[in-house]
Amino acid sequence: MKFVTFVNGSVLLFMSVLMLLDAVIFPQTGWTFLLAGLLCGTAGSAIAIAGRSRRPQLHRLHGFLMTATVWITAALAGAVPLYMWGLPLVDAVFEAMSGITTTGSTVMVGLDDTPKGILFWRSVLQAVGGIGFIVTGIALLPILRVGGMQLFRTESSEQDEKEFASATRFAIATLFVYLGLMLLCGATYAMGGMSLFEAVNHAMTTLATGGYSTSDSSFGHFESPFLQWSGTLFMLSGGLPLAWYIRIYTRRSLRNEQVRLMITNLVVVIVTMSLWLSVSADLNFLVAARLVAFNVVSVVTTTGYATTDYSTWGPIAVAAFFILTAVGGCSGSTAGGAKAMRWVIMSRTIKAELAKMHHPHAVKTIRYEGRKVEPDVLNGVIAFVAIYVATFVLGAVVLNLMGVDFTTAVSGSLTALANVGPGLGEIIGPAGNFSSLSDPAKLTLVVGMYLGRLEILTVLIVFAPNYWRALQ
C-alpha cells in the first residue's frame, strides 16, 4: 500500500512540473500556474516521502488500486490551476477529468479569447492522459524490481502478445510511437496553415483522441480541406493500437484483425453516409465525403472534434452517430469506447449461438487473430458489455431524474462513458456546451468519464469487499 501512496505522490510531482513549465512559457497566467505548481509539488513531495520504501512490495491486486487512484489524483491536480484561474470548483474538476480521460467535453466558453496558458494546459492534460500514466509505470516498476506489465493490462484492454520481452523497452517504444505521430501531426497542421500555437495544441489533442480545441467552433474553425483531411487521418492514427505500429517496425507486418475490420467498416459507413448526405443536402460528393469522414472518424475514435453540427443532417444521421458513439477505437489505442475487439468477439459469439440453434450438436470455436478465444476471455467480454450497457442506462436515468431532458441525458451518459466529447441535442450537441448543466449533473458525468476511461471493471474490483480482504 505504501508504494501506491508513493506513486500518487509522484504523479502530483509530475503534474506540478508541467504546471511550472506552463508558467514559464506563458507569463500571462504565470502566477496562477506557479502557485498551483508549488501547491501540488509540496503535497506531492509529502505524499511521496510518506509512501517511500527501500523495498517496495507490489502485489498484482495493488495494480488495480494504483490504476484507479492515479487517474483521480491526476484529474484533481489538473483542476487546481483551472480553479485558481477562475473556474468554479465543479467546472474545474469536470474540465480536468474530461481532459485527463481524453473525453473532450467542455464547460468553457469563449475559448477564442481564453489565455493561451489555460488552453495549453487543457491540451497537456489530454496529451498526458492519452498515453496514460501506466506506461510510465511500466517503465519505472521494473527498475524498482517489481512487476509492471500487469498494470498496463489493467489500464488497457490490449491483449496482444508483448512485442518486447522487457516492459521498459515496450513502454519506451510506445512513447516514441505516440510522440512521433504527434510531431508529424503538428508539422502537418503547421504546413496546412495553423499557427504554431494552434498546431501544437491540436496535435496533442488529436493523437490523444481528446478533441480539446483552441476555438469554440472546434475544428470547424479551420475551413481548409487539407487540414480537415489531415485531421481525419491523424485521428484514425490515434484510434489504432500503438502496439500495431511497433509490430510494423519489428515484424514488417500490417496484419491486425481489429485494424482491418475497423478501417473496412469505416469506409463502408463513410461512403454510405456521404452518398446519402450529397443527395439529401444537395452537396458535392467530395464535400459531403470530407464532412462525413471527419465527423464519423472523430466520433468512432472518440476524439470529439466537429467541423459542423451533424445533428442537423436529419434523424437518420443522428441515429447513426449515436450508434457510432458506442463503438470506440481499437484496443491498445488512445481512444475510448467499448473497443472494436470486444464488438468483434461479441458478434462472433452471437453468430455461433445462432448457428447452434440450427445445429445443436455442432461445436463452434470463437477465434480472434487466428487464435481460439478462451472461455474466460469470452466470459470477460460478455460481462464487460453487460456492465457497460447497465452503467450507460443507469447514468442516463440518474441524469433524467436530475431534470435533464431525455436526449441530453441519454447521449450525455453515453458520450461520457465512451469518452467521446459532444453528445446530441441542442444543449450538449456538436454546437453546444456542457456549461448549462447543473453541478450534480456535471459530477455524474465526471464519474461516467472516469469509469469509461478505466473500462469500469478496474474500478468495480477496487470497490469489491473481497478485494480488500485479499490485500490483507
Backbone torsions as a table, in degrees:
resi	resn	phi	psi	omega
1	MET	NA	-33.2	-179.0
2	LYS	-63.2	-35.6	-178.6
3	PHE	-68.6	-34.7	176.1
4	VAL	-61.6	-40.9	176.4
5	THR	-63.0	-42.7	179.4
6	PHE	-61.0	-43.6	-179.6
7	VAL	-64.0	-41.9	179.0
8	ASN	-64.9	-37.2	174.6
9	GLY	-64.5	-38.7	178.1
10	SER	-64.9	-36.6	177.3
11	VAL	-62.4	-42.8	177.5
12	LEU	-61.6	-40.1	178.0
13	LEU	-64.6	-42.1	178.3
14	PHE	-61.4	-44.8	179.5
15	MET	-64.8	-35.7	179.8
16	SER	-66.2	-36.1	177.0
17	VAL	-63.0	-43.2	178.0
18	LEU	-62.3	-38.2	177.7
19	MET	-64.4	-42.0	179.7
20	LEU	-65.8	-36.4	175.9
21	LEU	-64.5	-40.4	177.4
22	ASP	-62.3	-39.7	179.6
23	ALA	-62.6	-37.3	-179.1
24	VAL	-73.5	-41.6	-175.2
25	ILE	-73.1	-36.1	-175.4
26	PHE	-123.8	89.0	-176.2
27	PRO	-60.5	-25.8	-176.9
28	GLN	-57.6	-37.9	178.0
29	THR	-113.1	24.4	-174.9
30	GLY	-59.2	-46.0	-177.6
31	TRP	-64.8	-37.1	179.2
32	THR	-59.8	-49.3	-177.3
33	PHE	-75.8	-29.0	176.5
34	LEU	-64.4	-48.8	179.7
35	LEU	-65.3	-41.7	178.7
36	ALA	-63.8	-40.3	179.1
37	GLY	-65.0	-41.7	178.5
38	LEU	-65.5	-40.0	179.7
39	LEU	-63.6	-49.4	-179.4
40	CYS	-68.3	-35.5	179.0
41	GLY	-65.7	-41.6	178.8
42	THR	-64.3	-47.2	179.2
43	ALA	-63.4	-43.1	-179.6
44	GLY	-63.1	-40.5	178.9
45	SER	-62.6	-44.5	-179.9
46	ALA	-63.3	-43.2	-178.7
47	ILE	-69.0	-41.0	179.9
48	ALA	-64.8	-40.9	178.6
49	ILE	-65.0	-40.7	179.4
50	ALA	-63.5	-30.1	-178.1
51	GLY	-99.1	3.0	-176.3
52	ARG	-71.3	140.8	179.5
53	SER	-146.6	141.0	179.7
54	ARG	-68.5	-32.3	179.9
55	ARG	-125.6	81.3	-177.4
56	PRO	-63.1	131.0	177.6
57	GLN	-110.5	119.9	-178.7
58	LEU	-127.0	108.0	174.1
59	HIS	-79.9	154.9	178.6
60	ARG	-55.9	-36.1	-179.9
61	LEU	-65.7	-28.1	177.8
62	HIS	-64.0	-26.8	-179.7
63	GLY	-59.7	-38.2	179.2
64	PHE	-66.1	-43.4	179.4
65	LEU	-65.6	-40.8	178.7
66	MET	-62.1	-45.2	-179.7
67	THR	-60.6	-45.7	-176.5
68	ALA	-66.1	-38.7	-175.5
69	THR	-81.9	-32.1	-177.2
70	VAL	-61.2	-40.6	-177.9
71	TRP	-69.7	-33.3	175.2
72	ILE	-68.1	-44.6	178.8
73	THR	-59.2	-45.2	-179.3
74	ALA	-64.6	-40.5	-179.3
75	ALA	-66.4	-43.8	-179.7
76	LEU	-66.1	-39.0	176.9
77	ALA	-64.8	-41.6	179.2
78	GLY	-64.0	-26.0	-179.2
79	ALA	-77.9	-21.8	-174.1
80	VAL	-58.3	-54.3	-179.9
81	PRO	-66.0	-31.0	177.9
82	LEU	-66.7	-39.9	177.6
83	TYR	-68.4	-42.9	-179.8
84	MET	-67.7	-27.3	177.6
85	TRP	-72.5	-29.0	177.6
86	GLY	143.6	-6.3	177.9
87	LEU	-72.0	142.8	172.5
88	PRO	-58.3	155.8	-173.1
89	LEU	-56.1	-49.7	-178.2
90	VAL	-63.6	-41.0	178.5
91	ASP	-63.6	-39.3	179.9
92	ALA	-64.9	-42.5	178.5
93	VAL	-66.0	-41.8	178.5
94	PHE	-60.0	-48.0	-177.2
95	GLU	-64.7	-41.2	-179.0
96	ALA	-70.4	-42.1	178.2
97	MET	-65.3	-39.9	176.8
98	SER	-62.7	-35.0	179.7
99	GLY	-73.3	-50.9	-174.1
100	ILE	-70.4	-25.8	176.1
101	THR	-91.0	4.1	-179.5
102	THR	55.3	37.3	177.8
103	THR	-78.4	-52.4	177.1
104	GLY	96.7	-5.1	173.5
105	SER	-66.2	143.0	-176.3
106	THR	-137.4	149.1	174.3
107	VAL	-108.2	0.2	-176.4
108	MET	-89.0	138.3	175.3
109	VAL	-122.1	161.4	-178.7
110	GLY	72.6	36.1	-177.8
111	LEU	-61.5	-31.9	-178.7
112	ASP	-62.2	-24.6	-179.2
113	ASP	-110.4	6.7	-179.8
114	THR	-76.2	140.6	179.1
115	PRO	-53.8	143.3	-176.2
116	LYS	-61.8	-32.5	179.5
117	GLY	-60.9	-38.6	179.4
118	ILE	-71.6	-43.0	178.8
119	LEU	-62.5	-41.7	179.8
120	PHE	-64.8	-38.4	179.5
121	TRP	-63.3	-40.8	177.3
122	ARG	-61.0	-41.1	179.8
123	SER	-68.5	-38.5	178.5
124	VAL	-62.7	-41.7	178.3
125	LEU	-56.8	-42.5	-179.1
126	GLN	-72.0	-37.3	178.4
127	ALA	-62.8	-42.1	178.6
128	VAL	-68.2	-45.2	-180.0
129	GLY	-64.2	-31.1	-177.5
130	GLY	-62.2	-45.0	-179.9
131	ILE	-82.3	-26.5	176.6
132	GLY	86.7	141.1	177.0
133	PHE	-69.6	-18.7	-175.8
134	ILE	-70.3	-29.4	176.3
135	VAL	-61.2	-39.5	175.4
136	THR	-61.3	-39.2	178.0
137	GLY	-63.0	-36.9	179.0
138	ILE	-62.5	-37.6	-177.8
139	ALA	-76.2	-34.3	-173.5
140	LEU	-87.4	-38.0	-173.6
141	LEU	-62.5	-39.5	176.9
142	PRO	-61.6	-32.5	178.2
143	ILE	-64.7	-33.9	179.2
144	LEU	-86.1	8.2	177.1
145	ARG	64.6	36.4	172.4
146	VAL	-130.7	155.4	-175.5
147	GLY	-65.6	149.7	-178.5
148	GLY	-132.6	-30.9	-173.6
149	MET	-62.3	-32.4	-179.4
150	GLN	-64.2	-26.9	178.7
151	LEU	-68.9	-38.1	178.2
152	PHE	-61.2	-35.4	-178.3
153	ARG	-73.3	-25.1	177.2
154	THR	-77.2	-24.7	-179.3
155	GLU	-90.7	-26.5	-176.3
156	SER	-128.3	145.4	-179.8
157	SER	-85.3	5.1	-179.3
158	GLU	-63.9	120.9	-179.4
159	GLN	-113.0	16.6	-178.7
160	ASP	-69.9	157.3	177.6
161	GLU	-65.6	151.2	-179.5
162	LYS	-66.8	130.6	179.3
163	GLU	-82.3	-16.5	177.3
164	PHE	-130.5	140.9	179.4
165	ALA	-66.3	-31.9	-178.0
166	SER	-93.5	128.6	177.8
167	ALA	-63.8	-34.8	179.7
168	THR	-64.1	-45.9	179.3
169	ARG	-64.0	-37.0	178.2
170	PHE	-63.5	-43.9	179.5
171	ALA	-63.0	-43.1	-179.7
172	ILE	-65.1	-43.0	178.9
173	ALA	-62.3	-41.6	178.5
174	THR	-62.2	-43.3	179.8
175	LEU	-63.4	-40.3	179.2
176	PHE	-65.2	-40.4	177.4
177	VAL	-61.1	-47.1	-178.2
178	TYR	-61.5	-49.9	-178.2
179	LEU	-69.8	-34.4	178.3
180	GLY	-64.5	-44.8	177.1
181	LEU	-64.1	-37.7	179.8
182	MET	-65.6	-42.0	178.3
183	LEU	-63.4	-44.1	178.8
184	LEU	-63.3	-40.1	178.5
185	CYS	-63.3	-47.0	179.8
186	GLY	-61.3	-41.1	178.9
187	ALA	-64.5	-39.4	178.9
188	THR	-65.6	-43.5	178.0
189	TYR	-61.8	-41.4	179.6
190	ALA	-64.2	-40.8	177.8
191	MET	-66.5	-27.2	-178.6
192	GLY	-82.2	-5.2	175.4
193	GLY	119.9	-4.4	176.4
194	MET	-72.4	151.3	171.3
195	SER	-69.9	165.2	-179.4
196	LEU	-58.7	-42.9	179.6
197	PHE	-62.6	-46.4	179.6
198	GLU	-63.7	-41.7	-178.3
199	ALA	-64.0	-43.5	-179.0
200	VAL	-64.3	-47.5	-178.7
201	ASN	-63.5	-46.0	-177.7
202	HIS	-72.5	-28.1	175.2
203	ALA	-65.4	-42.6	179.4
204	MET	-63.6	-42.9	-175.1
205	THR	-84.5	-15.2	175.5
206	THR	-77.5	-52.7	-178.3
207	LEU	-69.6	-25.7	175.0
208	ALA	-78.9	-3.4	-173.3
209	THR	47.3	46.4	-178.0
210	GLY	-101.4	-45.3	172.9
211	GLY	91.8	1.6	174.1
212	TYR	-64.6	137.0	-179.7
213	SER	-122.4	170.8	177.4
214	THR	-95.7	5.2	-178.1
215	SER	-136.3	147.5	177.0
216	ASP	-61.4	-28.8	-179.2
217	SER	-86.5	13.0	176.6
218	SER	55.0	-143.4	-177.6
219	PHE	-71.6	-13.0	176.1
220	GLY	-65.2	-12.9	176.6
221	HIS	-64.8	-23.4	-179.4
222	PHE	-107.2	109.4	-174.5
223	GLU	-87.5	-4.3	-178.2
224	SER	-64.6	123.0	175.1
225	PRO	-57.4	-35.7	179.1
226	PHE	-60.9	-45.7	-179.5
227	LEU	-65.7	-39.6	-177.9
228	GLN	-69.5	-39.5	175.6
229	TRP	-68.2	-37.0	177.2
230	SER	-63.9	-43.7	177.2
231	GLY	-59.5	-40.4	177.8
232	THR	-59.9	-46.0	-178.7
233	LEU	-63.6	-44.5	-175.9
234	PHE	-77.5	-29.0	171.8
235	MET	-62.3	-43.5	177.2
236	LEU	-62.1	-39.2	178.5
237	SER	-60.3	-39.9	178.4
238	GLY	-71.1	-23.8	-179.2
239	GLY	-87.0	-0.8	178.2
240	LEU	-98.6	155.4	-176.5
241	PRO	-61.2	131.4	176.8
242	LEU	-64.4	-33.0	178.4
243	ALA	-66.0	-24.9	178.5
244	TRP	-63.8	-39.7	178.1
245	TYR	-65.6	-37.9	177.8
246	ILE	-65.0	-40.1	179.1
247	ARG	-64.2	-38.4	178.0
248	ILE	-59.2	-39.7	-179.0
249	TYR	-74.3	-42.9	-174.0
250	THR	-81.9	-32.4	-175.0
251	ARG	-116.0	-5.5	-176.7
252	ARG	54.9	40.4	-177.2
253	SER	-128.5	133.3	177.1
254	LEU	-93.8	-1.6	-172.0
255	ARG	-65.8	121.4	173.5
256	ASN	-164.0	117.9	-171.2
257	GLU	-64.3	-43.9	-177.6
258	GLN	-70.7	-31.2	175.7
259	VAL	-65.1	-45.8	-179.6
260	ARG	-62.0	-45.7	-178.1
261	LEU	-68.6	-38.3	179.9
262	MET	-64.0	-47.8	-178.8
263	ILE	-65.6	-41.0	178.6
264	THR	-60.6	-47.0	-179.9
265	ASN	-65.4	-37.7	177.8
266	LEU	-62.7	-42.9	179.5
267	VAL	-61.4	-44.0	-179.8
268	VAL	-62.5	-46.3	-179.0
269	VAL	-64.6	-45.1	-176.7
270	ILE	-64.9	-45.4	179.8
271	VAL	-63.2	-44.5	-179.4
272	THR	-62.4	-48.7	-178.6
273	MET	-68.3	-33.5	179.0
274	SER	-65.6	-43.4	177.1
275	LEU	-61.9	-42.9	-179.8
276	TRP	-65.1	-44.0	-178.0
277	LEU	-68.5	-39.5	-179.5
278	SER	-63.4	-33.3	179.1
279	VAL	-80.3	-48.3	-175.0
280	SER	-70.2	-33.4	-178.2
281	ALA	-105.7	3.9	179.1
282	ASP	54.3	51.4	179.5
283	LEU	-108.2	152.6	170.0
284	ASN	-59.1	138.6	-174.3
285	PHE	-59.7	-40.0	-178.7
286	LEU	-66.2	-36.2	176.3
287	VAL	-66.7	-45.8	178.6
288	ALA	-61.2	-41.2	-179.7
289	ALA	-63.5	-40.1	179.1
290	ARG	-65.1	-44.3	179.6
291	LEU	-64.3	-46.1	-177.6
292	VAL	-67.8	-46.9	-177.2
293	ALA	-59.1	-47.0	-177.7
294	PHE	-61.8	-50.3	-173.5
295	ASN	-74.2	-33.4	176.9
296	VAL	-67.7	-47.7	178.7
297	VAL	-62.9	-37.5	178.4
298	SER	-60.4	-41.7	-178.6
299	VAL	-75.7	-45.4	-177.1
300	VAL	-64.6	-39.4	178.4
301	THR	-83.4	1.9	179.4
302	THR	60.5	28.9	177.1
303	THR	-72.9	-50.4	175.0
304	GLY	92.7	4.9	170.9
305	TYR	-65.6	159.7	173.8
306	ALA	-145.1	139.8	174.9
307	THR	-106.7	-10.7	179.2
308	THR	-160.8	165.4	177.7
309	ASP	-85.5	91.2	-175.6
310	TYR	-70.7	-9.3	176.1
311	SER	-70.5	-13.1	177.1
312	THR	-88.1	0.7	-179.2
313	TRP	-78.5	-6.7	177.8
314	GLY	114.6	166.0	-176.6
315	PRO	-57.9	-36.7	-179.4
316	ILE	-63.1	-44.0	179.6
317	ALA	-66.3	-40.8	179.5
318	VAL	-61.1	-45.5	178.3
319	ALA	-62.2	-41.0	-179.8
320	ALA	-63.7	-44.8	-179.0
321	PHE	-68.1	-32.0	177.1
322	PHE	-64.3	-42.9	178.6
323	ILE	-66.3	-42.9	-178.9
324	LEU	-63.3	-28.2	179.6
325	THR	-59.3	-34.5	-176.1
326	ALA	-82.5	-11.9	-173.4
327	VAL	-70.8	-58.4	-179.8
328	GLY	84.2	172.6	-179.8
329	GLY	-86.5	-161.0	-179.2
330	CYS	-82.2	153.2	173.4
331	SER	-64.0	139.3	-179.0
332	GLY	84.3	6.7	176.5
333	SER	-101.2	-179.4	176.6
334	THR	-83.0	-5.5	-176.2
335	ALA	-75.8	159.3	176.2
336	GLY	-98.6	-148.4	179.9
337	GLY	83.4	-179.3	-178.8
338	ALA	-75.1	-15.3	176.3
339	LYS	84.1	139.9	-176.5
340	ALA	-62.3	-37.1	-177.9
341	MET	-57.8	-42.7	-178.3
342	ARG	-67.5	-39.0	179.5
343	TRP	-67.1	-34.3	177.7
344	VAL	-63.6	-47.8	-178.9
345	ILE	-65.5	-40.1	178.9
346	MET	-63.7	-44.0	-178.9
347	SER	-63.8	-38.0	179.0
348	ARG	-71.7	-31.6	176.5
349	THR	-66.9	-43.9	178.7
350	ILE	-63.6	-42.4	178.1
351	LYS	-61.0	-40.5	179.2
352	ALA	-66.8	-39.9	179.3
353	GLU	-66.6	-38.8	176.9
354	LEU	-64.8	-37.8	178.6
355	ALA	-65.3	-35.2	179.6
356	LYS	-66.5	-26.6	177.7
357	MET	-65.2	-33.7	178.8
358	HIS	-84.7	-32.2	-178.5
359	HIS	-132.8	81.7	-173.4
360	PRO	-56.8	-29.3	-175.5
361	HIS	-94.1	-0.3	-179.9
362	ALA	-73.6	146.1	178.0
363	VAL	-104.7	114.7	-178.0
364	LYS	-107.8	125.1	179.2
365	THR	-104.1	126.3	177.4
366	ILE	-84.6	123.5	-179.0
367	ARG	-120.0	148.2	175.7
368	TYR	-142.8	129.6	-175.4
369	GLU	55.9	34.2	177.6
370	GLY	79.0	-1.8	-178.6
371	ARG	-113.2	151.0	179.0
372	LYS	-67.6	134.3	175.2
373	VAL	-83.0	114.5	-177.8
374	GLU	-65.6	151.8	-177.2
375	PRO	-55.6	-38.5	-178.6
376	ASP	-67.4	-35.9	176.4
377	VAL	-67.6	-43.6	179.6
378	LEU	-62.2	-43.6	178.1
379	ASN	-64.2	-36.7	178.3
380	GLY	-65.3	-40.2	178.0
381	VAL	-64.3	-44.8	179.8
382	ILE	-63.1	-42.5	179.4
383	ALA	-63.7	-41.8	-179.7
384	PHE	-62.1	-48.0	-178.5
385	VAL	-61.0	-40.8	179.5
386	ALA	-63.8	-45.4	179.6
387	ILE	-68.3	-35.9	178.9
388	TYR	-61.1	-47.4	179.7
389	VAL	-65.2	-42.3	-179.6
390	ALA	-63.7	-40.6	178.8
391	THR	-65.6	-40.9	177.2
392	PHE	-60.8	-46.9	-180.0
393	VAL	-63.9	-43.7	179.5
394	LEU	-61.4	-43.5	178.7
395	GLY	-62.1	-41.3	179.5
396	ALA	-65.0	-41.0	179.6
397	VAL	-65.0	-44.1	179.9
398	VAL	-61.8	-44.7	178.9
399	LEU	-63.7	-40.4	179.5
400	ASN	-65.2	-39.1	177.6
401	LEU	-66.2	-22.8	177.5
402	MET	-82.2	1.5	178.3
403	GLY	98.4	3.7	177.9
404	VAL	-76.7	137.1	-178.3
405	ASP	-63.9	160.1	-171.1
406	PHE	-57.4	-49.6	-177.3
407	THR	-61.4	-44.8	-179.8
408	THR	-66.6	-40.4	-178.9
409	ALA	-64.5	-46.9	-177.1
410	VAL	-68.4	-50.3	-178.2
411	SER	-70.7	-32.6	178.5
412	GLY	-65.6	-42.4	178.2
413	SER	-62.9	-43.7	-178.1
414	LEU	-70.2	-42.5	-177.8
415	THR	-68.2	-30.2	176.2
416	ALA	-71.8	-47.4	-178.2
417	LEU	-65.5	-35.7	179.6
418	ALA	-87.3	-3.5	-179.7
419	ASN	56.6	44.3	-177.3
420	VAL	-90.1	-47.2	-177.6
421	GLY	122.7	-99.3	180.0
422	PRO	-73.7	151.1	175.3
423	GLY	-106.3	-144.1	178.1
424	LEU	-123.2	160.1	179.3
425	GLY	99.6	175.6	-175.8
426	GLU	-73.0	-26.8	-173.8
427	ILE	-82.9	-54.8	-174.8
428	ILE	-114.7	16.2	178.5
429	GLY	-69.2	-176.3	-178.5
430	PRO	-55.4	-28.6	179.6
431	ALA	-99.4	6.4	-175.7
432	GLY	-107.7	-158.8	-173.3
433	ASN	-162.7	154.4	-177.7
434	PHE	-90.2	3.3	-172.8
435	SER	-65.8	-28.5	-175.6
436	SER	-81.7	-7.8	179.0
437	LEU	-71.3	154.4	178.4
438	SER	-71.5	161.5	179.5
439	ASP	-59.9	-44.1	177.1
440	PRO	-59.4	-37.5	179.1
441	ALA	-66.8	-41.1	178.3
442	LYS	-63.1	-42.1	179.7
443	LEU	-66.9	-33.9	175.3
444	THR	-62.6	-41.8	178.4
445	LEU	-69.5	-32.2	175.5
446	VAL	-60.2	-45.4	177.6
447	VAL	-61.6	-41.9	178.8
448	GLY	-61.7	-44.1	178.5
449	MET	-62.2	-41.9	179.9
450	TYR	-64.2	-47.5	178.6
451	LEU	-63.1	-40.5	-179.4
452	GLY	-65.8	-40.1	-178.8
453	ARG	-66.1	-36.0	180.0
454	LEU	-96.1	12.4	174.8
455	GLU	56.5	35.4	167.2
456	ILE	63.6	-58.2	-171.6
457	LEU	-61.0	-35.8	179.1
458	THR	-59.0	-40.2	-179.6
459	VAL	-74.5	-42.8	-178.4
460	LEU	-61.6	-35.5	178.6
461	ILE	-60.4	-41.0	-178.3
462	VAL	-65.7	-31.0	-178.3
463	PHE	-87.5	-2.0	179.5
464	ALA	-78.5	133.0	-180.0
465	PRO	-57.7	-37.1	-179.2
466	ASN	-63.3	-28.0	-179.5
467	TYR	-63.1	-46.4	-177.0
468	TRP	-72.1	-31.6	175.9
469	ARG	-67.5	-35.5	179.5
470	ALA	-68.6	-27.0	179.9
471	LEU	-75.4	-22.3	-174.9
472	GLN	-75.9	NA	NA
